[in-house]
């Protein structure tokens, strides 16, 4: 059986999105380090900055985990990767920039050729 290259393409896109989320986490960690050690702010301002940075890091950390697991699952053709890809696509909908990706991804994910890569007993 020939491998569907669309699955590989979406796997690579998920890895790229995981990388972008990782960069954002690293950026906010650097902001946090600067704010704590080099800003010269008062203790209350530092506390508020730490809380704000943690709140901003959270969604990017979750996105990193979801996109990375979706990419690995798609590349290995695992059923859980299929479902993680759907979750990642839905999560991408909440970003203005990635709405087009969500639409294209959900169109392809429900095509029989795409599903056959993960469910061997799936019939058209």
Buried (B, 14 or more C-beta within 10 A) or exposed (E): EEEBEBBBEBBEBBBEBBBBBBEBBEEBEEBBEEBBEEEEEEEEEBEEBEEBBEEBBEBBBEBBBBBBBBBBBBBEBBEEBBBBBBEBBEBBBEEEEBEEBBEEBBEBBEEEEBBBBBEEEEEE
